Amino acid sequence: MEKKTKPIIWILLFLLFLQCKTKQSDDSEEPRKILPDIIQQNYMHYIYKNKRIYLEAEIELAEFFDESNKIECKVFTGTTYNSKGKMNTQIWSDQAVIDSAGGSIQFNGNVIVNMIDKKVKLYTDELFFNYKDNILIGERGVIFEKEDGSKLNADKMVSNFADDQTEFTNMDLKYFYKQDSKDSTGDENEE
């Protein structure tokens, strides 16, 4: 009787060993997805500077990640205001990631920035905005289009709002001038 129980015990131990090994490989093959702490539709987000509203954003779908202090956004529509409370920029993007700890927003997909004061629109697929340090970075091709039709294309750009300086890499500029309605003598042209 003793000989019959030993093979059964060995078989059970072998099966238990295989089962444990299978579970370990399942856990290591598939990384766990970190789920958001909160999901909110039609969310309004506000960023303040110097006790005044700086950015107001309407977000179609916001996923909050408390541990990393980030908000992943789907369909971002934002407005920035100057120190006098006047609207100066509008921003649209398919997606955005707001990093409250780092003081930045990463925009992705069909990014459009309308700079109202400068009468210029910026188009790109990816844009990094550090609102804490007033720096705007575009590294995946940018197009600036002025109201008069002039265009500037560049591979990359870095803009510092504090210094009002912008640097471009591989810039191509095309001016568009409207013809003056007066000829060289100063008389108005008749049409």
N, CA, C and O of each residue as an XYZ file, in Angstrom:
764
protein
N       0.813     -1.191      0.000
C       0.000      0.000      0.000
C       0.866      1.268      0.000
O       0.501      2.301     -0.560
N       1.993      1.144      0.633
C       2.889      2.268      0.703
C       3.435      2.639     -0.676
O       3.657      3.822     -0.935
N       3.651      1.702     -1.541
C       4.177      1.948     -2.876
C       3.161      2.662     -3.748
O       3.553      3.449     -4.609
N       1.873      2.420     -3.562
C       0.832      3.048     -4.386
C       0.640      4.522     -4.017
O       0.343      5.316     -4.910
N       0.788      4.921     -2.789
C       0.589      6.310     -2.378
C       1.742      7.205     -2.814
O       1.525      8.387     -3.080
N       2.922      6.694     -2.892
C       4.057      7.507     -3.305
C       3.889      8.030     -4.735
O       4.105      9.223     -4.952
N       3.515      7.207     -5.723
C       3.341      7.761     -7.067
C       2.215      8.800     -7.120
O       2.320      9.772     -7.867
N       1.179      8.621     -6.370
C       0.071      9.578     -6.375
C       0.535     10.909     -5.783
O       0.190     11.970     -6.303
N       1.293     10.862     -4.730
C       1.813     12.084     -4.122
C       2.741     12.797     -5.094
O       2.669     14.019     -5.225
N       3.612     12.061     -5.779
C       4.528     12.656     -6.748
C       3.763     13.286     -7.909
O       4.145     14.351     -8.393
N       2.705     12.651     -8.352
C       1.893     13.195     -9.457
C       1.210     14.489     -9.003
O       1.184     15.472     -9.744
N       0.668     14.488     -7.803
C       0.014     15.685     -7.279
C       1.015     16.830     -7.104
O       0.700     17.974     -7.430
N       2.185     16.545     -6.608
C       3.217     17.570     -6.465
C       3.665     18.111     -7.826
O       3.889     19.311     -7.984
N       3.790     17.222     -8.789
C       4.172     17.634    -10.149
C       3.106     18.554    -10.751
O       3.433     19.588    -11.332
N       1.838     18.179    -10.611
C       0.735     19.012    -11.122
C       0.696     20.365    -10.415
O       0.464     21.385    -11.065
N       0.909     20.397     -9.144
C       0.944     21.635     -8.381
C       2.102     22.522     -8.854
O       1.937     23.735     -8.981
N       3.244     21.937     -9.111
C       4.405     22.660     -9.624
C       4.101     23.281    -10.985
O       4.428     24.446    -11.211
N       3.491     22.538    -11.885
C       3.137     23.054    -13.209
C       2.144     24.204    -13.109
O       2.252     25.193    -13.834
N       1.197     24.072    -12.225
C       0.192     25.101    -12.060
C       0.818     26.398    -11.541
O       0.464     27.480    -12.009
N       1.721     26.306    -10.606
C       2.390     27.494    -10.074
C       3.247     28.151    -11.142
O       3.268     29.378    -11.243
N       3.941     27.377    -11.924
C       4.806     27.911    -12.964
C       3.977     28.624    -14.033
O       4.395     29.672    -14.527
N       2.834     28.092    -14.395
C       1.961     28.706    -15.389
C       1.455     30.057    -14.907
O       1.426     31.008    -15.688
N       1.062     30.168    -13.664
C       0.564     31.436    -13.136
C       1.651     32.497    -13.138
O       1.359     33.659    -13.424
N       2.887     32.146    -12.833
C       3.969     33.116    -12.835
C       4.211     33.657    -14.229
O       4.427     34.858    -14.385
N       4.182     32.824    -15.232
C       4.439     33.284    -16.587
C       3.299     34.150    -17.097
O       3.548     35.064    -17.884
N       2.056     33.905    -16.686
C       0.939     34.741    -17.103
C       1.088     36.159    -16.558
O       0.832     37.127    -17.273
N       1.503     36.289    -15.292
C       1.650     37.611    -14.687
C       2.789     38.403    -15.323
O       2.673     39.616    -15.497
N       3.871     37.744    -15.666
C       5.024     38.458    -16.208
C       4.841     38.839    -17.672
O       5.464     39.799    -18.126
N       4.014     38.127    -18.424
C       3.824     38.409    -19.846
C       2.977     39.652    -20.085
O       3.252     40.402    -21.021
N       1.974     39.887    -19.283
C       1.032     40.957    -19.530
C       1.166     42.051    -18.480
O       0.809     41.842    -17.321
N       1.684     43.229    -18.879
C       1.795     44.306    -17.887
C       0.403     44.826    -17.504
O      -0.522     44.839    -18.317
N       0.290     45.237    -16.285
C      -0.988     45.734    -15.804
C      -1.191     47.172    -16.259
O      -0.272     47.990    -16.203
N      -2.394     47.466    -16.707
C      -2.739     48.817    -17.118
C      -3.151     49.611    -15.879
O      -3.949     49.154    -15.061
N      -2.598     50.780    -15.770
C      -2.954     51.636    -14.642
C      -4.256     52.340    -14.993
O      -4.339     53.066    -15.983
N      -5.245     52.120    -14.187
C      -6.559     52.701    -14.428
C      -6.666     54.071    -13.766
O      -6.045     54.310    -12.731
N      -7.452     54.972    -14.361
C      -7.605     56.298    -13.749
C      -8.364     56.209    -12.433
O      -9.161     55.297    -12.213
N      -8.093     57.187    -11.558
C      -8.793     57.251    -10.275
C     -10.209     57.797    -10.456
O     -11.140     57.373     -9.770
N     -10.362     58.741    -11.383
C     -11.664     59.341    -11.682
C     -11.749     59.559    -13.184
O     -10.753     59.893    -13.826
N     -12.942     59.368    -13.745
C     -13.213     59.697    -15.141
C     -14.389     60.671    -15.143
O     -15.411     60.420    -14.504
N     -14.239     61.783    -15.864
C     -15.322     62.765    -15.896
C     -15.531     63.258    -17.319
O     -14.571     63.577    -18.021
N     -16.792     63.319    -17.742
C     -17.138     63.867    -19.046
C     -17.495     65.339    -18.902
O     -17.969     65.780    -17.855
N     -17.259     66.087    -19.971
C     -17.570     67.522    -20.012
C     -17.011     68.246    -18.783
O     -17.745     68.874    -18.020
N     -15.709     68.137    -18.621
C     -14.999     68.677    -17.463
C     -14.436     70.059    -17.793
O     -13.932     70.283    -18.894
N     -14.523     70.972    -16.846
C     -13.919     72.299    -16.966
C     -12.686     72.334    -16.068
O     -12.755     72.005    -14.883
N     -11.555     72.738    -16.654
C     -10.301     72.804    -15.895
C      -9.797     74.244    -15.916
O      -9.861     74.916    -16.946
N      -9.292     74.717    -14.768
C      -8.804     76.087    -14.649
C      -7.380     76.078    -14.098
O      -7.047     75.312    -13.194
N      -6.551     76.951    -14.668
C      -5.197     77.160    -14.163
C      -5.082     78.640    -13.818
O      -5.442     79.510    -14.611
N      -4.573     78.906    -12.615
C      -4.444     80.283    -12.133
C      -2.971     80.661    -12.022
O      -2.122     79.839    -11.678
N      -2.693     81.935    -12.324
C      -1.364     82.526    -12.128
C      -1.578     83.873    -11.466
O      -2.431     84.652    -11.890
N      -0.808     84.143    -10.435
C      -0.905     85.415     -9.710
C      -2.344     85.731     -9.294
O      -2.804     86.869     -9.393
N      -3.031     84.703     -8.831
C      -4.409     84.793     -8.329
C      -5.418     85.217     -9.398
O      -6.508     85.684     -9.068
N      -5.069     85.060    -10.659
C      -5.974     85.361    -11.770
C      -6.079     84.134    -12.662
O      -5.159     83.320    -12.742
N      -7.209     84.019    -13.324
C      -7.378     82.888    -14.234
C      -6.425     83.067    -15.415
O      -6.395     84.120    -16.052
N      -5.662     82.036    -15.690
C      -4.697     82.058    -16.791
C      -5.186     81.202    -17.952
O      -5.094     81.602    -19.113
N      -5.707     80.017    -17.631
C      -6.194     79.111    -18.661
C      -7.516     78.497    -18.214
O      -7.674     78.068    -17.071
N      -8.446     78.471    -19.141
C      -9.742     77.838    -18.910
C      -9.914     76.807    -20.025
O      -9.786     77.138    -21.204
N     -10.206     75.558    -19.653
C     -10.291     74.500    -20.659
C     -11.578     73.707    -20.518
O     -11.998     73.359    -19.414
N     -12.196     73.429    -21.663
C     -13.325     72.511    -21.733
C     -12.772     71.199    -22.260
O     -12.123     71.166    -23.306
N     -13.029     70.118    -21.534
C     -12.482     68.813    -21.893
C     -13.633     67.830    -22.016
O     -14.430     67.665    -21.092
N     -13.709     67.176    -23.174
C     -14.806     66.233    -23.410
C     -14.744     65.035    -22.470
O     -15.763     64.626    -21.915
N     -13.549     64.471    -22.292
C     -13.371     63.336    -21.385
C     -12.043     63.503    -20.647
O     -10.986     63.615    -21.270
N     -12.109     63.520    -19.310
C     -10.904     63.697    -18.481
C     -10.711     62.470    -17.609
O     -11.633     62.027    -16.925
N      -9.486     61.922    -17.642
C      -9.124     60.788    -16.794
C      -8.057     61.268    -15.815
O      -6.972     61.684    -16.219
N      -8.376     61.206    -14.524
C      -7.502     61.712    -13.473
C      -6.641     60.593    -12.910
O      -7.151     59.528    -12.561
N      -5.336     60.832    -12.822
C      -4.381     59.891    -12.235
C      -3.741     60.599    -11.047
O      -2.811     61.390    -11.209
N      -4.250     60.306     -9.851
C      -3.816     61.012     -8.643
C      -2.350     60.769     -8.301
O      -1.662     61.694     -7.868
N      -1.861     59.554     -8.485
C      -0.488     59.228     -8.101
C       0.533     60.043     -8.892
O       1.520     60.512     -8.327
N       0.304     60.214    -10.194
C       1.235     60.980    -11.020
C       0.829     62.450    -11.142
O       1.555     63.248    -11.735
N      -0.327     62.808    -10.583
C      -0.838     64.179    -10.622
C      -1.046     64.654    -12.061
O      -0.719     65.790    -12.403
N      -1.601     63.760    -12.907
C      -1.844     64.072    -14.310
C      -3.306     63.857    -14.667
O      -4.014     63.065    -14.046
N      -3.735     64.593    -15.692
C      -5.069     64.433    -16.247
C      -4.907     64.163    -17.735
O      -4.353     64.994    -18.455
N      -5.382     63.016    -18.205
C      -5.359     62.696    -19.630
C      -6.687     63.154    -20.223
O      -7.756     62.780    -19.741
N      -6.607     63.969    -21.273
C      -7.789     64.620    -21.824
C      -8.055     64.178    -23.262
O      -7.131     63.984    -24.052
N      -9.318     64.026    -23.576
C      -9.757     63.781    -24.953
C     -10.573     64.996    -25.375
O     -11.487     65.409    -24.661
N     -10.257     65.556    -26.504
C     -10.885     66.747    -27.085
C     -10.763     67.930    -26.111
O     -11.628     68.165    -25.267
N      -9.666     68.652    -26.265
C      -9.293     69.783    -25.409
C      -9.579     71.087    -26.146
O      -9.129     71.271    -27.277
N     -10.318     71.985    -25.517
C     -10.567     73.326    -26.043
C     -10.239     74.305    -24.927
O     -10.899     74.315    -23.887
N      -9.211     75.134    -25.144
C      -8.766     76.016    -24.075
C      -8.648     77.464    -24.502
O      -8.545     77.782    -25.686
N      -8.667     78.331    -23.504
C      -8.503     79.766    -23.704
C      -7.535     80.270    -22.652
O      -7.673     79.942    -21.473
N      -6.538     81.078    -23.072
C      -5.640     81.701    -22.104
C      -5.957     83.189    -22.037
O      -6.474     83.786    -22.982
N      -5.625     83.765    -20.878
C      -5.906     85.184    -20.628
C      -4.628     85.891    -20.218
O      -3.761     85.294    -19.579
N      -4.507     87.169    -20.584
C      -3.339     87.942    -20.187
C      -3.513     88.461    -18.758
O      -4.513     88.149    -18.110
N      -2.563     89.242    -18.262
C      -2.604     89.713    -16.875
C      -3.757     90.674    -16.610
O      -4.112     90.907    -15.455
N      -4.345     91.233    -17.661
C      -5.495     92.131    -17.505
C      -6.826     91.387    -17.610
O      -7.894     91.998    -17.560
N      -6.751     90.055    -17.757
C      -7.965     89.250    -17.856
C      -8.576     89.207    -19.238
O      -9.705     88.746    -19.403
N      -7.843     89.681    -20.239
C      -8.336     89.693    -21.615
C      -7.887     88.417    -22.334
O      -6.733     88.005    -22.216
N      -8.800     87.800    -23.075
C      -8.483     86.581    -23.809
C      -7.407     86.891    -24.853
O      -7.525     87.849    -25.617
N      -6.335     86.046    -24.873
C      -5.279     86.293    -25.860
C      -4.950     85.083    -26.729
O      -4.326     85.238    -27.779
N      -5.357     83.876    -26.314
C      -5.047     82.684    -27.105
C      -6.160     81.647    -26.959
O      -6.738     81.479    -25.886
N      -6.446     80.957    -28.068
C      -7.370     79.824    -28.054
C      -6.589     78.595    -28.516
O      -5.755     78.682    -29.417
N      -6.871     77.439    -27.886
C      -6.131     76.217    -28.184
C      -7.120     75.073    -28.385
O      -8.042     74.886    -27.591
N      -6.912     74.301    -29.470
C      -7.714     73.100    -29.728
C      -6.766     71.928    -29.941
O      -5.703     72.078    -30.542
N      -7.163     70.756    -29.441
C      -6.337     69.560    -29.590
C      -7.204     68.315    -29.418
O      -8.157     68.315    -28.639
N      -6.862     67.247    -30.157
C      -7.581     65.978    -30.002
C      -7.345     65.381    -28.619
O      -8.260     64.836    -28.002
N      -6.107     65.491    -28.139
C      -5.735     64.933    -26.834
C      -4.773     65.883    -26.132
O      -4.087     66.690    -26.758
N      -4.750     65.756    -24.810
C      -3.806     66.553    -24.014
C      -3.535     65.822    -22.710
O      -4.359     65.040    -22.235
N      -2.368     66.088    -22.140
C      -2.033     65.571    -20.808
C      -1.625     66.776    -19.969
O      -0.634     67.447    -20.258
N      -2.405     67.037    -18.928
C      -2.114     68.134    -18.010
C      -1.304     67.573    -16.854
O      -1.752     66.667    -16.151
N      -0.112     68.114    -16.663
C       0.772     67.699    -15.569
C       0.812     68.841    -14.559
O       1.595     69.780    -14.703
N      -0.029     68.754    -13.547
C      -0.124     69.829    -12.554
C       1.158     69.983    -11.754
O       1.547     71.105    -11.428
N       1.819     68.886    -11.431
C       3.063     68.948    -10.654
C       4.169     69.626    -11.453
O       4.935     70.414    -10.896
N       4.265     69.334    -12.746
C       5.308     69.911    -13.586
C       4.937     71.253    -14.188
O       5.793     71.932    -14.755
N       3.666     71.651    -14.074
C       3.223     72.928    -14.629
C       3.257     72.947    -16.139
O       3.692     73.924    -16.748
N       2.785     71.835    -16.759
C       2.851     71.759    -18.219
C       1.640     71.042    -18.799
O       0.902     70.352    -18.096
N       1.457     71.229    -20.111
C       0.423     70.527    -20.868
C       1.060     70.024    -22.158
O       1.727     70.782    -22.862
N       0.855     68.756    -22.465
C       1.316     68.146    -23.713
C       0.096     67.983    -24.615
O      -0.832     67.251    -24.272
N       0.088     68.658    -25.765
C      -1.019     68.567    -26.715
C      -0.636     67.602    -27.835
O       0.500     67.621    -28.309
N      -1.580     66.756    -28.258
C      -1.330     65.792    -29.329
C      -2.520     65.714    -30.272
O      -3.669     65.687    -29.832
N      -2.243     65.677    -31.564
C      -3.258     65.451    -32.578
C      -4.038     66.694    -32.951
O      -4.789     67.233    -32.138
N      -3.858     67.154    -34.191
C      -4.593     68.295    -34.741
C      -4.586     69.503    -33.804
O      -5.638     70.036    -33.451
N      -3.403     69.917    -33.413
C      -3.263     71.046    -32.487
C      -3.353     72.351    -33.283
O      -2.642     72.548    -34.268
N      -4.242     73.230    -32.832
C      -4.389     74.563    -33.431
C      -4.324     75.575    -32.299
O      -5.038     75.455    -31.303
N      -3.457     76.578    -32.462
C      -3.328     77.651    -31.476
C      -3.590     78.962    -32.197
O      -2.860     79.327    -33.119
N      -4.629     79.670    -31.780
C      -4.981     80.960    -32.363
C      -4.498     82.057    -31.419
O      -5.065     82.258    -30.345
N      -3.431     82.773    -31.836
C      -2.875     83.862    -31.034
C      -3.570     85.145    -31.463
O      -3.211     85.756    -32.470
N      -4.559     85.539    -30.693
C      -5.458     86.628    -31.069
C      -4.711     87.952    -31.187
O      -4.909     88.674    -32.164
N      -3.863     88.289    -30.226
C      -3.126     89.564    -30.250
C      -2.219     89.679    -31.467
O      -2.098     90.753    -32.056
N      -1.586     88.587    -31.840
C      -0.620     88.608    -32.948
C      -1.251     88.287    -34.304
O      -0.586     88.373    -35.336
N      -2.536     87.918    -34.300
C      -3.276     87.565    -35.522
C      -2.552     86.463    -36.291
O      -2.350     86.543    -37.503
N      -2.165     85.420    -35.529
C      -1.420     84.295    -36.087
C      -2.032     82.992    -35.576
O      -2.458     82.906    -34.424
N      -2.072     81.973    -36.451
C      -2.494     80.637    -36.039
C      -1.318     79.684    -36.200
O      -0.554     79.772    -37.161
N      -1.189     78.774    -35.244
C      -0.144     77.761    -35.249
C      -0.813     76.408    -35.435
O      -1.792     76.095    -34.759
N      -0.276     75.597    -36.367
C      -0.782     74.252    -36.628
C       0.350     73.250    -36.429
O       1.463     73.463    -36.910
N       0.069     72.158    -35.722
C       1.053     71.105    -35.511
C       0.342     69.842    -35.027
O      -0.858     69.866    -34.753
N       1.087     68.739    -34.923
C       0.522     67.495    -34.394
C       0.873     67.274    -32.933
O       0.231     66.478    -32.248
N       1.897     67.982    -32.454
C       2.328     67.798    -31.071
C       2.935     69.105    -30.570
O       3.743     69.733    -31.254
N       2.532     69.501    -29.370
C       3.015     70.751    -28.812
C       3.143     70.613    -27.301
O       2.246     70.090    -26.641
N       4.259     71.083    -26.758
C       4.501     71.034    -25.314
C       4.453     72.461    -24.788
O       5.165     73.335    -25.282
N       3.613     72.696    -23.784
C       3.446     74.023    -23.211
C       3.773     73.976    -21.728
O       3.038     73.374    -20.945
N       4.878     74.612    -21.338
C       5.247     74.725    -19.935
C       4.732     76.078    -19.458
O       5.394     77.101    -19.635
N       3.545     76.077    -18.850
C       2.933     77.334    -18.415
C       3.594     77.898    -17.165
O       3.427     79.076    -16.852
N       4.338     77.072    -16.455
C       5.057     77.545    -15.265
C       6.211     78.460    -15.682
O       6.429     79.503    -15.066
N       6.954     78.068    -16.733
C       8.113     78.833    -17.202
C       7.841     79.612    -18.488
O       8.756     80.222    -19.042
N       6.591     79.599    -18.974
C       6.194     80.331    -20.194
C       6.990     79.908    -21.431
O       7.492     80.751    -22.175
N       7.101     78.591    -21.642
C       7.835     78.076    -22.798
C       6.920     77.179    -23.619
O       6.179     76.360    -23.076
N       6.984     77.346    -24.939
C       6.194     76.564    -25.886
C       7.169     75.857    -26.825
O       8.035     76.496    -27.424
N       7.024     74.526    -26.954
C       7.950     73.744    -27.777
C       7.166     72.888    -28.767
O       6.260     72.148    -28.385
N       7.525     72.998    -30.029
C       6.973     72.149    -31.082
C       8.108     71.431    -31.770
O       8.995     72.076    -32.329
N       8.105     70.098    -31.742
C       9.226     69.339    -32.304
C       8.827     68.436    -33.458
O       9.659     67.672    -33.947
N       7.578     68.499    -33.909
C       7.146     67.608    -34.987
C       6.604     68.386    -36.178
O       5.623     67.971    -36.796
N       7.220     69.486    -36.497
C       6.790     70.309    -37.613
C       5.707     71.281    -37.186
O       4.692     70.883    -36.613
N       5.930     72.569    -37.470
C       4.968     73.604    -37.121
C       4.699     74.483    -38.334
O       5.577     74.700    -39.168
N       3.477     74.984    -38.418
C       3.089     75.931    -39.463
C       2.445     77.130    -38.785
O       1.479     76.989    -38.034
N       2.991     78.317    -39.058
C       2.390     79.560    -38.587
C       1.744     80.236    -39.790
O       2.357     80.342    -40.852
N       0.520     80.687    -39.623
C      -0.186     81.352    -40.704
C      -0.720     82.680    -40.195
O      -1.522     82.727    -39.262
N      -0.257     83.774    -40.831
C      -0.716     85.100    -40.437
C      -2.035     85.405    -41.129
O      -2.402     84.774    -42.120
N      -2.726     86.377    -40.587
C      -4.016     86.785    -41.130
C      -3.899     87.280    -42.573
O      -4.845     87.143    -43.349
N      -2.738     87.861    -42.945
C      -2.550     88.377    -44.305
C      -2.188     87.286    -45.312
O      -2.022     87.576    -46.497
N      -2.062     86.030    -44.857
C      -1.753     84.925    -45.760
C      -0.302     84.482    -45.719
O       0.036     83.461    -46.316
N       0.570     85.219    -45.032
C       1.972     84.823    -44.907
C       2.062     83.532    -44.099
O       1.284     83.307    -43.172
N       3.044     82.673    -44.475
C       3.210     81.390    -43.790
C       4.661     81.171    -43.406
O       5.586     81.610    -44.089
N       4.826     80.476    -42.290
C       6.142     80.068    -41.845
C       6.052     78.583    -41.515
O       5.227     78.172    -40.700
N       6.902     77.782    -42.150
C       7.000     76.350    -41.857
C       8.355     76.105    -41.197
O       9.364     76.692    -41.585
N       8.358     75.237    -40.205
C       9.623     74.895    -39.541
C       9.537     73.476    -39.004
O       8.459     72.988    -38.668
N      10.697     72.819    -38.930
C      10.745     71.471    -38.363
C      10.516     71.502    -36.852
O       9.835     70.639    -36.298
N      11.100     72.515    -36.191
C      11.001     72.634    -34.735
C      10.914     74.101    -34.351
O      11.293     74.986    -35.118
N      10.402     74.343    -33.137
C      10.374     75.701    -32.603
C      10.415     75.670    -31.078
O       9.903     74.747    -30.446
N      11.030     76.691    -30.508
C      11.035     76.908    -29.064
C      10.733     78.384    -28.853
O      11.443     79.257    -29.352
N       9.671     78.646    -28.108
C       9.264     80.021    -27.872
C       9.256     80.301    -26.375
O       8.693     79.541    -25.587
N       9.892     81.408    -26.001
C       9.940     81.831    -24.604
C       9.114     83.114    -24.501
O       9.519     84.161    -25.007
N       7.954     83.028    -23.841
C       7.057     84.181    -23.743
C       7.632     85.292    -22.875
O       7.362     86.467    -23.122
N       8.413     84.941    -21.873
C       8.983     85.945    -20.974
C       9.923     86.886    -21.735
O       9.917     88.094    -21.494
N      10.730     86.339    -22.651
C      11.661     87.140    -23.453
C      11.068     87.566    -24.793
O      11.671     88.364    -25.510
N       9.899     87.045    -25.134
C       9.257     87.264    -26.436
C      10.218     86.876    -27.575
O      10.353     87.585    -28.572
N      10.881     85.718    -27.383
C      11.838     85.188    -28.359
C      11.378     83.820    -28.851
O      10.899     83.006    -28.061
N      11.520     83.564    -30.145
C      11.202     82.259    -30.715
C      12.326     81.842    -31.637
O      12.777     82.616    -32.481
N      12.778     80.600    -31.465
C      13.820     80.033    -32.325
C      13.200     78.939    -33.182
O      12.402     78.139    -32.696
N      13.572     78.906    -34.469
C      13.057     77.918    -35.404
C      14.201     77.099    -35.982
O      15.317     77.598    -36.125
N      13.926     75.846    -36.311
C      14.889     74.970    -36.981
C      14.354     74.659    -38.369
O      13.198     74.261    -38.514
N      15.197     74.840    -39.403
C      14.824     74.611    -40.803
C      13.563     75.380    -41.176
O      12.537     74.793    -41.520
N      13.657     76.674    -41.104
C      12.525     77.569    -41.328
C      12.361     77.896    -42.812
O      13.343     78.135    -43.514
N      11.124     77.904    -43.278
C      10.768     78.319    -44.635
C       9.675     79.369    -44.498
O       8.609     79.087    -43.951
N       9.932     80.583    -44.992
C       9.023     81.699    -44.803
C       8.516     82.191    -46.143
O       9.298     82.411    -47.067
N       7.207     82.364    -46.249
C       6.595     82.902    -47.476
C       5.716     84.075    -47.090
O       4.741     83.934    -46.353
N       6.092     85.253    -47.615
C       5.329     86.460    -47.318
C       4.218     86.639    -48.339
O       4.329     86.222    -49.492
N       3.167     87.257    -47.890
C       2.077     87.626    -48.781
C       1.777     89.094    -48.526
O       1.408     89.476    -47.415
N       1.935     89.916    -49.557
C       1.648     91.331    -49.423
C       0.453     91.678    -50.280
O       0.372     91.283    -51.443
N      -0.481     92.425    -49.695
C      -1.599     92.941    -50.480
C      -1.091     94.143    -51.247
O      -0.340     94.963    -50.717
N      -1.505     94.241    -52.496
C      -1.084     95.386    -53.285
C      -1.794     96.627    -52.797
O      -2.967     96.595    -52.426
N      -1.060     97.712    -52.806
C      -1.616     98.983    -52.379
C      -2.625     99.448    -53.420
O      -2.432     99.213    -54.613
N      -3.675    100.091    -52.994
C      -4.699    100.551    -53.937
C      -4.276    101.828    -54.653
O      -5.009    102.321    -55.510
N      -3.102    102.376    -54.316
C      -2.592    103.575    -54.992
C      -1.430    103.174    -55.891
O      -0.639    102.301    -55.534
N      -1.325    103.809    -57.057
C      -0.175    103.523    -57.919
C       1.008    104.358    -57.462
O       0.927    105.035    -56.437
N       2.098    104.320    -58.203
C       3.327    104.987    -57.787
C       3.198    106.503    -57.724
O       4.011    107.152    -57.066
N       2.198    107.092    -58.390
C       2.035    108.547    -58.354
C       1.227    109.000    -57.154
O       1.152    110.193    -56.857
N       0.621    108.035    -56.463
C      -0.176    108.414    -55.305
C      -1.655    108.487    -55.647
O      -2.489    108.658    -54.757
N      -1.990    108.358    -56.932
C      -3.423    108.377    -57.318
C      -4.008    107.022    -57.100
O      -3.316    106.014    -57.239
N      -5.287    106.975    -56.755
C      -5.949    105.691    -56.543
C      -6.255    105.050    -57.890
O      -6.644    105.727    -58.842
N      -6.072    103.734    -57.954
C      -6.386    103.003    -59.175
C      -7.884    102.896    -59.337
O      -8.604    102.700    -58.358
N      -8.354    103.022    -60.539
C      -9.766    102.848    -60.816
C      -9.965    101.472    -61.388
O      -9.176    101.002    -62.207
N     -11.035    100.821    -60.947
C     -11.300     99.470    -61.445
C     -12.595     99.451    -62.179
O     -13.006     98.405    -62.680
